[in-house]
């Protein structure tokens, strides 16, 4: 599947059975949107990740063994995101 980023470039992606989780580069990405989202195999949005606060962007992405996604933000937060919905399961601050 050809992936076209929304605003910047694709920094990392995870290919899964349900679709592809995409992390776009936070550099230059609009703060009012989320740079982490999931597309179906035919390119439709399945979800856009919930952000812990409106003025952050995601910077790291990792798939966990329990089928959740671990992320870090540019404000020093760690978030666990649900694979089915893109909603935050848990979050904590490191700064």
N, C-alpha and C positions, 0 to 999 in steps of 0.2 A: 504494500500500500504506500502510495506517495503521500508524505506528510508535509503540509504547508503551514508554517507557523503563523500565528495571528498577528503578532507585532514585532518580534525580534527574531532570534535564531533558536533552534532547538539545542538545549544544553545536554539533556539526557532524556531517554525514553525507556519504558518498560513494556515489552510485548507480552500480553496475557491472552488467555482464551477469549475473554469477553471483549477485549479491545486493547488500545495502546494508551498508557499514561504518559503524558508529555510534560516536561518541565522546560519552559522557555527561559532564556537568559533574562535575569532581572535588570540588566543594564539597558536603560531606555524603555522598559516596559511601563505602561501607564499604571500609576498607583491605585486608581479606582477600579482596576480589574485584577483577576488572579492569573498568575503565570503557570499554574498547575491545573491540568485538566485531563479528562479521559475521552477518547474518541472511539466509536464503534468501528468494526472492520470496514464499514462503508463510508467512514469519515464524518458521521454525525456525532454531535456532542452528547455524551452520556452524563457527564457532570463537569462542573467547574469547582475546584476545591474551595471550601470555606476558609476564610482568612481569620486568624485570631484577633487582629485589629485591622482597621481599614487601610492604614498607611504602610503596610509591609508587603514584601514579596518573598517568595520561596527561593532558597539558594541551593539546597541539597535534596536528594531523593534516594530512597532505598526501599526495596520490597522486603518485608519481614516474612518469616516462616509462617506466621499466623494469618497471612493474607491481608495485612494492614500495610500502610505506607508510612515510613518515617521521613520527616522533613525537618529542615532548619530554615529559619527566616533571616532576613538581613537585619533584624533587631535583636538577635540572640535568643530566639525562642525555638524550642523543640516541639513539634506537633506529630501526633499519630493520627492519620487520616484513614477513614473507612473506605475500603475498595469499592463497595457497592454504591455509595452515596456521595463520596467526596467530602463528607462532614467530619469535623474534628471530633475524635474520640477522647483525646487527652492532650494537654499542652503544659509546658513549664518553661520558665525563664532561666537562662544561664548567665545573664549579665547582672 
